Amino acid sequence: MGKLEEAFFCDNMNRLIVCVTGEGGVGKATLVRELYERPTTMSKFKHQAWVSFPPYLSSSSILQLIHQQLEEREYWCQKKDVERKLHKMLDQKPFLLVIDGEVSNSDWNAIIAAIPDGSHSRIVHIMQGTHKRPRGIASQHWIELQCFDSTKTTSLFNQRVCLEEKTEGQIETGSPLEDVLHGVTKGLPLAIVLLSGLIQTKDHPNEWQAVFDHLKSKKSKRLDSILAMCFDDLPHDLKSCFLYFAALPMNTPIEARQLICMWMAEGFLRPKDGKTMEKVGRIYLNELMIRHLVKFVKMDNVNASDEFVVVHHKVHEFLQYEAQEANFVDIHNGDDIPSLATTRHLSLQNYTDKYAALANSLPKLRSILSNFQEEVEDDEEDEDSEEDEDEEDLEGEGDIEGEQNVEDDVDEEEGGEGEEDDSKENVAHVDNENDEEDEGEEIIEEGEQNERSEEAKQEVKPSAMPLYGLLRCWETPLSGLLHCCREQSIPRDSIQSYIKELLQVSKFLRVINLQGIEIGKNLPTTIGNVAHLQYLGVTSCSLTYIPSTIENLKSLQTSDFRDTYVRDLPEAFWNITTLRHVFGDGLFLPKQVGDLKHLQTLESIDPAEKDGWDSSTFEKMVHLQSLHVSDSPDNGINAKALSAVIEKANFLEYLDTLTLDVDSIPLSVFISSSLRRLHTLILDGELDMSVLPSNYKESKFCFTNLSFLSLENTKVPQDFIGKLGKLPLLANLILDTDSYKDDQLVFHAGGFKSLTKLTLSDLENLKKLEIEKSALPELTDLEVLWYHEDIKIEVYGERDFVKKIQEEDKFLYSCITVSVAAKKIRQLPSMKQRVAGGSAEVHRWRLDHIKSASGI
């Protein structure tokens, strides 16, 4: 951590490149993420972006991904504009970019050449595998992580198992626990974490003993043996869910609820013990996280209520091997071997510029997930051709300069190792393709794979790869790898014909997840042929119209049209009674809908422009749990429609999450008793407080179960914050841009008794923050981001969160004044009083003073 922290916060004003390397599983991303999320880091850099992507994504796609993260938007800009926009945003500004993924030499040089020189900027590259330090990278900026020694191994194991006081008595090996753990894991952090997850499932000492004895007997690589044992230890139901990660792109987080919806459509989940399929899926996912096989990741620029998960790339390699061995899924990585007619689950994961010819019919196909990564073609001509030519010239000069910088760096290095210039950082990276292939080959020993569960192998039939020059790019709504991709040599009409043929022939499809494909404005009418379809996800920059034949999908459970131009869905769509989850961007919800009693998620929607809503619109959505209402670009929110839902929505008794992203938010959101079960509330828009109820000052907000609240652009006053302080279970409060309108914010004594985390971000008017004694008694995290330079923070009493700020953000700590009430000490009587009172009075004062000081 020391070298990385020094590189982040050193006084060097030039752009610095820091490379973090080490063998897979040594903890590179964990180390960088810990520093990346510090409040000190967020305050120091004006712009931050963390991009993760599959191996060997093209440089232009990575740049578009960086721009998307910096802009905090869903769509990609065209490749011809991305460099100009990055220069405009980052030039001479402090920024921090983390590039987490394997990149070829040429693409790396192109990326570095395209990113401008920012004042005090940092670029961190997390590299897979171990490499030699290339010329031009200063030694202090080349961080190679090593495995742990036996002491650190035991410490991490105990920390993860949470049984530190019991671990010594659980095994009898004749050797100290430190030696046993280090011998099995060799100090690799990933191996230690996986082993701890496995051990946590064992209740008896003899089971612990059996695990260690088994691992000690294996001659295969330590990580391979532990992964195989973790997989075999899973219950049968969880194996299919875990293997499904093999069909998803490597190093790319996925939204947790999206994953559960696909598990559900694949038939992996069934209602159990009175729990819905969604709850069973959540239990399964939590179990995988408890075992440390899947990890939760925090994503930039997404709602705090949205959860994303990912598997380590070493775990992903293992799962791909297992999935193919069990004929669980056909994974297409760019070769041109045609798919078999028996293919049931198909995942297209083309991470290079190669495109396979997928010509065979797939009559038995049940699911298709695809992942073509290629540049977005510029379909629109520039209005000003001369400006375009100038930009291209500038880009060309930038590339030449980038190459020249590389040569300059090499010359510097050859001239003397001790005189490395930090300002020259555009260097050629070591090509790691061979290293990656070697690591992939190491993942499983051949002998051990025959021991895999026969049940898992019998579940699925052989598969391979289909459709002819098919499309697409798999996207993760989170990492933003939603990329419009298609083979340049195949026109859009041909792509549509391939999709049409797929929908005609593959009539047993249950899952279609084609996100980011340029299929044109219209979804083919043959979508109505796949009557068994339960999950339909299409994210396409130009998709606009959904055909009426979608009404034939009588088994449809989940539809996802986010990041498209789809606004109007056929009226018949809203009569599909099996619908459980509907995702979109400002979908127009008609006033009258069908019997949607199974619907749980509705995001995001807008009232129909003419009809609006009334209380009967949601009357039959008795199981609705998540509702997101937003203003679409061409239709302002109907305030009366929203009020009708909020004030009379007693039927929304199961609503758990409410998001309102609208211009005007009625105050009834807070004073209506209909939302008493709400746990998460996210508001972005001005709170209408122009007309207050007569009893507003005495009234209480009716959120007895609310635990998470995020406000943005609400412009609330001090007395409103005071009312929030009375919410009994509120644990996380975010006051974002323009959420608070006054220049002083006071948290009064006795308020916010359950709040553990408080975030104040970009409150430009706020100049004073005061936390009174006994206010926020449970607060452990106070984050103040992008604050006024003259802000003053007064805290009464000694608080742990202040100590945390002192360690992590020195500048913010300098703005804090801590007032600790001192004990009152009785004043010594004056000489005149002592003389007047006599010696007896003086003796009495001394006695009282001694008793007071002694606490008697």
N, C-alpha and C positions, 0 to 999 in steps of 0.2 A: 504493500500500500504506500510505503514511503516514497518510492521513486515516482509512482503514478501521481501522487498528491503533489509532489514537487513540480512535476511537469505541468499540472493543471494550474497551479497558483504561483509559479515563479514570475519574476518581474520582466521576463523577456516579452517585448511588445510584438515580436514577429509571429507569423503563423508557424506553429510547431506541429509536427506529425509524431504521434506516439504509437508504437506497435506493441501489442500485447500478444505473446505467443506462448506455446507450451502444448504438451500432448493433450489429446481430447479427454475432457473430464477433470482437468486440473483446476478449474474454477476461474477461467479468464473473464467470462461475462459477469459472473457474480461479483468479482472484484471491481470491475468497471461500473457496474450498475450501482453498487453501494456508494461510490463517489459521485456518480452522475445525479443521483437523487437527493444529495445533500442540499439543504437550503443555501449554504454558502455558494455552492456551484450555480444554483439557479439565480442567485443575486449577481454573480460575477459576470455571467454571459447573457447578452441581450437575446440571443437566439440559441436554442438547443434542439437537436434532432437525433434520434436513435433509429437507425434503419437496419432491419434484419431481412435476409432474403435467401433463397435457395442458392446452391453453388453455381457460380459462373453466370450470373445474370449479366446482361450487357451493360456497358457503362452508361449509355443514354437512359436505360430503364432505371438504373440506380440513381442517376441525377434527378429523374422525374420523381422518384420515390422520396428523395431528400427534399425536393421542393414541396411535395405534397405534405410532408410532415411539418415543414417550416410554416407553410400557409395555413395549416390546420383545416384543410379542406378535403372533400371526398374525391374530387376529380383530379385527373392528370392534366398538366398543361402539355401542349405539343412540343415535340423534341426540338424543333427549330427555335422555340422561345425560351427553353428552360435555362440555358446559360445566361442569357440576357437578364432574366428575372432573378436568378441567383446572384448575379453581380449587383443588381440594383438593391437587393435585400441585404447582402452580407458585406459588401465592399467597405473596408475600413471600420467595421463594427466587430465587437467581441462576440464570437460564436463558438459553439462546441458541437461537433459532429462525431457521432460514434457509428462506424461502419462495421457491422457484424455479419460477416460472410466472406466466402472465398472468392477472390477476384483474380483474373489473369493479369499478367504484366501489362499488356497493352491497354486493357480497360482501366487498370489502376492509374496509369499515367494520364489517360484521358480524363478521369475523374478529377485528379489533382490539378490538371491544367484548367479545368472548367470552374473550379471553386476559387473565388477571389481571395486576395490577401486581406484578412480582417485584422484589425488592431487587437492584439492580445487574444488571438483565436487559436483553437486547438482542434486537431483531427485525430481521432483515436481509431485505429484499425485492429479489430479482434481477429487474429489469424488462427486458422485451424491447423493443428499439428505443430511440430517443432521445426524451426528453420534457422539458417545461418543469417546473421545480421548483414543486410545488404549495405553496400557502400553508400555513404551520404546520410545515413541515420546515425545520429549521435548515440553513444553508448548509454547515456543517461535516459534516452528516450526509447531504448530497446529493452522491453521488460519481458523476461522469460521466466515463467512460473515453474516451480519445481513441486514434486510430490512432498507430502508431509513426512516428518520423522515420527517415531513411535509415540512420542508424547502428544504431539498435535493430533495424530490419528485417534488416539484414545479420547482426547478432549472433544473432538468433533463427534465421535461416535456416541459418547455419553450425552452430549448436548442434544443430538437428534433423537436418541432413544428416550430421553427424559427420565432415565432411571439411574442416575449416576451413583446413587448410594447402593444400588443393588447389583450392578453389573459384575462386580468381583465374585459374587457368590453364585452366579448363574452357570458357570462352566467349570469343568474340572479337566484341565488339559495337562497339568504338570508343568505348565509354563505360565509366566505372568500374562495377564490380559493384554498388556501393551504389545508383547511379542506376538501373541496369537493374532490380534487384529492387524498388526502391520504385516505379518506374514501372509495373511489372506488377501489383504487389499493393496499391499505394497505402498501404502500411503497416498493412493489416488483418491482425491476428494469425492469424485462421483461414485467410485466403488464403495467408499465408506458410507455415503449417504444411502445408497441402494441397500447395502447390508443392514443398516440401521432400520430401514423401512421393513425389511423382511423379518428382522428379529422382533420388531414391535408386535407382530402378529402371533408370536409364540408365547404362551402363558407359562409353560413349565420348563424347569431347568434342563430336563433331558432333551427337550426340543431344541434348545439353544445348542446343546452339546452335539446333536445330530447335524445341525446346520454347519457348524465349524468343522466337524469331522468330514462331512461330505466335501466341503470346499478345499480342505487340506489334501484330500485324496486326488483332486483333479490336477491334471498336468497342463490343461489348457490355460490360456491367459486369464488372469485374475478377473478382469471385468466380464469376459465372456461367460465364465462359470457362474458368476453372481447374477448376471442378467438371465441366464438360462434357468437358474434355480428360482429367481423371483417370478419368472413367467410361469413355470410349472406349478408354483405354489398358489396361483390365482384360482379362484372358483371358476367353474365352467362359463357362467354367464359373463364374467368380467373379461375373459380371454378374447372373445369376439370384439368387445368394446375397445380393449387395449390394442388389438391388432389393427383396428380401423385407422389408427394414426399412421400406419404404413401407406394408406391411400391418400394421405394429405402431404403437402409439400414439406420438405425438410427445412428446419430453422425458421418456420413461419407460424406464429401463434394463431389460434383460431378461437372465435367467440364460443364460450362454453355452452350457451343455450343453443347455438347453431349446431354444434356437435351433437348435443343430446337429441335435437330434432332429427338429425340424420340417423342416429342410432335407433330412434323410434321407428322411422320409416323402413329401415333395413330389417326390422323384426327382432332386434336384440333386446327390446324392453317389453315387458308385460306388466299390467297392474298387479300389485302384490300387497297383501295384508292391508287392503283399504287405501293404498297409496296409488296415485296416478302414475302413468308411465314417466312423466316428467320428473316426479319426485324420486322414482326408482333410479332414473338416469342420473339425477344429482347425487344420490347415495353412491352409485357406482363410481362416478367421477371423484367424489370425495375420498372414496376408498383407495383409488389409484393415487391420489395426492398424498394420503396418509402413508402409503407405501413408498412415497418419493419416486414413483415411476413417471408421474406427470407433475408438472409444476405450474403454479399460477404466475402470470407475468403482468406487470403493471405497464400499461400502454399510454404513450403520449397522445393527447388530443382526442380522447374518447371519454364518454360519460363515466364518471367514477363508479356508477352502478353496474356497468358492463364488465364482465369478467372474461379474461382470455387465458388460455392454457397452451402449453407446448411441451414437447418431449425433447430431451437432449439429443443432439445429432448422433451420438453413439447409440443411444437407445433406439433412435429412428432407423439406423442401419440394421440393427438387430431385428426390429419388427419387420422391415422389408424382407429380410432373409426368411424369417418365419412365415410371413404371409405367402410368399411364393412357394416355399416348401409345402405348405398345407393347401396350395391352390385356393387360397382365400381371396386373392385379388391379382389381377394382371396389371403390372406396373410398366408403363412405357416410358423409357428414358431416352428416346431419340433414335433407337435403331429402326431399321426398316423391315423388320420381320412382321409379316401380316398376322393378325389375330386369328385365333381359332374360333370356329363357329360355336363352340361350347362356352365361350367366355360369359361369365355371370357378373363379375365386378371388374370394372375397368377404370384405371387411374392413369391419365396422361400427364406425365411430369417431364416435359422436355425443357431442361434447364439451359440448353445450348441453342445454337441457331439451326440445328438439324431438324428436319421434319420428315416423319415416316409416312409412308403411303399406307393408309388404313382403309383397305378396299373391301374387305369381306363383310358380308352380312352377319349380324349378331342377333339371331332370333331368340337366344336364351338370356340376353343381357338384362340384368336386374338393376344395375346402378352404373352411372358414368360420372366420374370426376376427372377434370382435365387441367393441365397446367402447362400451356405453351407460353414461353416468355419471349417476346419480340417487341421491337420498337412500335410505337403507335405511329401509324402513317398520318401525314398531314393532309386531310381530305379537303380542307378549306384553303382556298388561295388567299394570299395576303392582299389586302386592298391596296397597299402601297408597295409595289414591287421594288422600288428603289431602296426603301427602308430595309426590306428583306435582304437585298444584296449587300447592303452595308453591314447588316448583322452577320451575314455569312462570312464577310471579309474579316470582321472582328473575331469571329470564332476561329477562323483559320489562323489568324495571327496568334490567338491564345494558344492554339495547339503547338505552333512553332515555338512560342516562348516556353511552353511546358517542356518540350523536348530539349530546348537549350538549357533550361534549368537542370534537367537531369544530367546533361553533359557537364555543366558547371560543377554540380555536386560531386560527380565522379572525379573531376580534376582536383577539387578541393581535397577529397579523401586521399587521392594518390599523393597529393602534395605533403600530407602530414596528418596523422590520425588525431593528434592533439589539437588541431586547429579546425575542427569541424564547425561550420557556420550553421547556426540554427535557422537562419533565414532561408537557407536553401534546402527545401524539404521535398521537392518533387523527385522522387527516386523510383527506379525500377524495382518492383517487388519480385521476390523469388517466385518462380512458377511452381505451384504446389499441386498440379494435377496428379502427378505420379504419387505424391505423398498421400493424397486423398484416396486414390485407388488402393494403395497399400493398406491404409487404415480400414477401408471397407472390406477388404479381403480377410482381415484379421478377425472379423466380428464373431464368427462362430466356428467351432471345431466340428468337423464333419461327423465324428462319432457321436457327439452329444445330440445332434439334431434328430437322430432316429428315435430318441427317447420322448419326443414331443407327444402331447396328448392325442390319442386316436380320435377322440370326440371332435377335437378342433379340425382334424384332417377330413373327417367325414361330413362336416358341415357344408362344405362347398365343393363344387366340381371344378375341374381344370378350367383355367381361363387364359386369355392372352390379350391381344390388342386389336382394336377394330377400326372401323370406319376409315375411309380413305383420306387423305390430307385434311383431316378434321381440324378443328379449331383450337383453340382456346387457352385460356389462361385461367388457372385456378386462383382465386383471390381469397385473402383473409381480410375481412372488413377491418381488421385492426391494423395489421402491419401495412395496410394500404396496398398490398400487392394485387390490386385490382388493376389489371392492365389489359387494355384492348389489344389483342394479339391475333395475328393470323399470318399465314404464309404469304409472302409478297407475290409469289407467282400464281396464287389462287385468288381469283376475283371474288367479290362478296357474293355474287349470285351463285357461284359454285359452292361456297360455304353453306349458303341457305339450302341448296339442293342436298348436300350431305346430311344436314340436320333433318330435312324433310324425310329423306330416306330412312334415317335412323328411327324417326318417330313412326314410320309406316311398318318397319320390319320388327323392331324391338318392342313388341307389344306388352312384355312383362316387366317393363321398367317400373321400378318403385322410387328411385332417386335420380334426379337430374340436377346436377350442380354445375352449370355452365356460366361462370361469372367472368365478365370481362371480355366477352366475344363480340366482335363486330358482326352481328347477324342482320343488320339493317334495322329499319323502324318497326317491322312487323314480325311477331312471333308466328311461325308457320301454323296454318290451320290444322295441320295433322297432329298438333298437340292433343287434340281430342281423341286420338287413337289409343293413347297409352292409358287405358281406363284404370289400371292398377296403381297409377302414380300417386305417391303419398308425399313426396318432397319435390318441389319445383323451385329452383333457385337460378335466376338468370340476371346477371349484372352486365349490362352492355351500354356503352356510352350513347348509342343511338336508338336503343329500343324504346318505342313510344306506345305501340298499340298491342293489346292482347286480344286475340280473336274470341268470338262468342262460343266457339267450340270448347272452350275451357270448362263450360258447364258439364261436359261429359266426364270430368274427373270427379266421380262420385266418392272416391276414397281419399281425396286430397286433404292432407293435414297441415302442411306448411307451404306457404308461398313467400318468396323473397324477391322483390323487384327493387331493392335499394340500388342507388347509384345509377338510375336510369331516368328516362323522361316519362315513364309511365305515371299517369295521374288518374285517368278514368279507367276503371275496370268494368267489364260488362256487368249489367245488373244481375245476370244469372249467377255470376261468381259469388255474390253475397247471399245466395240461396244454397250453397254447398254446405250441408249440415255437418260434415265431418271436419270442417276447418277448426284448427286449434291455435295456429300462429300465423299472423299476416304481417309481413315487413314491407315497408316501402318508404318513399320520400314524398310526403304530402299527398297521399292517396285520397281522392274525394270519396267520402263515405256518404251514401245516400241517406235520406231521411227514413226510408223504410227498408229494412233488411229482413232476411229470413230467420229461421229458428237456429240461431248460432249459440246454442246452449253449451257447446264444447269449447268455444273460443276463449283462449287464455291471454293471448298477446295481440295487440293492435297498435302497430307503430309504422310510420307516423301518418296521421290522418288529418283531413281538413273537411269542414262541413261543405256539402254541395253548395255551389254558389247561389242558387236560387232558393232552394228549399230549407237549407239550414238543418238543424236537428230539433228534436223535442225529447221529452222524457221517455217516450216510447221507443226511441231509436236504440237505446241500450237495454231495454227492458228484459229481453230474453238472453242477454249475455251474462247469465247469472254466475259464471265461473271466470269472468274477466279478471286477470291479475295484473296486467301491465298495459297501460294506456299512454300513448304519446301523441299529443295534439300539436300541430305546427302550422304556421302561416306558409302557404305555398306562394311562389313568386307572383302568380296571376290571380290570387284570390285572398284578400285579407280575412282574418278570422271573424266569424260571426259571433260577436260578444254575447248576444242573446242566446245563441245556440249553446255556447259553452256554459253559460250560467244555468240554462235549463238542465244540463247534465249534472252539474256540480250540486245545485241546490235540491234537486229532487231525485238524486241517484241512490236511493236507499237500496236499490237492487244491486249496486256495485259493492256489496258488502265484503267481497273477497279481494278487492283491489289492493294490491301490495305496492305497486310502483306507479307514480303519476309524473309525467313530464309534460310541461306546458312551455312551448317555444313560440310565443305569440307576442303581438305588440302590446296588448292590454290584457291584464289578468284580473278577474273579478276577486274582490276581497272575500267573497263567499267561500273560496277555496280553504280559508283558514277558520271560518266560523261555522261552516256547515258540519253537522254531526254525521253526514253520510260517509265520510272518509275515515272513520274511526280505526279501521284496520290498517291504514297506510303505514308502511315502513320506510319508503323512499320517496322523496318529493324533490323534483328538479324544476326550477322556474327560471325562465329567460324571457323577460319582458317587464314592462312597467306595471307595478301593482296599482290598480285603480282604487285610490283612497279618497276620491273626490266626494263621495257620499258615504258617510260613516253611520252605522246603526246608532240609535240613541243610547244604547247601553254598551257602546264599544269599549269605553275605558274600564268598565267593570267586567266585561266578558273575558272568557278564556278561549284560547285556541283549542279546537277539538281534535288534537292529534295525540291520543293516549299511547299509541304504539310507534310513533315516528322516531326513527333512529338516525336517519341520514337526511340532511337538508342542504341543497345547493341553490344559492340565489345569484342571479346575474341580471343587470339592467333593471332591477326592481325599484331602486331609489327609495328605500324604506328609511324612516326616521328612527331616532333613539328609542322612543316609547314602543315601537314595534319590536325592537331587539329585546326590550324588557319583557314583553309578552312571550317571546320565544324562550326566554330563560325559565319559564314555568313548565315547559314541556318535560314530563318526567323521565323519558327514555332517550332523549336526543343525545347521541354519542358523537356525531360527526357533523360539523357545520362549516360550510364553505361560503364566504362572502366574496364574490368575484367582481369583475369590472362593473362599476356603477351600480352596485347592489345597495350601497349605503350612501346617503346624500350629505350627511353632516360632516363637519371637520373634526369632531370629537366623538369617540365611541367609548362608552363606559359599561363594563360588566359589573352590575351591582351585587352586593353581598347577598348570598343565599341563592343566586341564580345559576342555571345550567348545572345542576347537581350531578348529571350523568355524562356531561361532555368530556370526551377523552382527546379529541383532536379538533383544533380550530385553525382554519386556513383563511388568511386575508390576502387577496391577490389584486394588484392593480387598482387600489383605491386611491386615486390621485388626490382627492380632497382631504383625505384623512391625515391630520397632523398630530393628533394625540390619541393614544390608546391607554385606557386606565382599567386595571383589573383589581377590584377591591378585595379586601380580606374576606375569606370564606366564599368568594365567587369562584366558580369553576374548580371545585375541590378535587375532581378526578382528572383534570387536564394533564396529559403527558406530552402532547405535541402541539406546539404553537408555530405555525409557518406564516411568515409575513413576506410576501413576494412583491417585487416592483412597488416599493413604497416611496412616499414623499421623502426627499433628502433631509428634511428638517423634522422628521417624525420623532415624537417623544413617547416612550412607553413607560408607564408607571405601574409597578407591581407591588402589592402590599403583602408582606410575609415571604418567607423563604419557600421557593417552589422548585420542584425538580425540573420542570420544563425550561426554567431559566438556566439551570446548570447545563442542560443539553444544548441550548443556544450558544452558551459560552464556549462549548467544545466545537460546535459546527459552524457558527457564523459570527466571527469576531466583530464585524462591522455592525450587525444588528444588535449585538450585545452591548456595544458602546452607546446605543440609543436607549437602553433600559436603565431605569432607576428603581432600585429595590428598596422599599421602606420597611424596616423591621422595627416593630414597636418595642422600645426599651423599657425595662422595669423602672418604675418610679422609685427613686432613692430619697428618703427623707433628708431634708436640708438641715445642716448643722446650725443650732441656735447661735444667734449673734452674741458677742461678748456682753452687750448690754442686757440681753435676755437672761444670760447665765448669771450675771451678777444680781439682777433683780429677783430671779427665781431661787437663788441660793444653791447650795451644794446638793440638796436633796433632788431638786429639779434636774440638775445636770446628771446625777446618778440614774434617775429614772429614764432620761433620754438615752443614755448609753446602753441601759439594759434593753430598752425597746429596739434600739438600732441593731444590737447583737442578735436578738431574736428574729428580727426581720431578715437580716442578712443570712442567718442560718436556716431559715425556713421553718422555724419552730412555731 
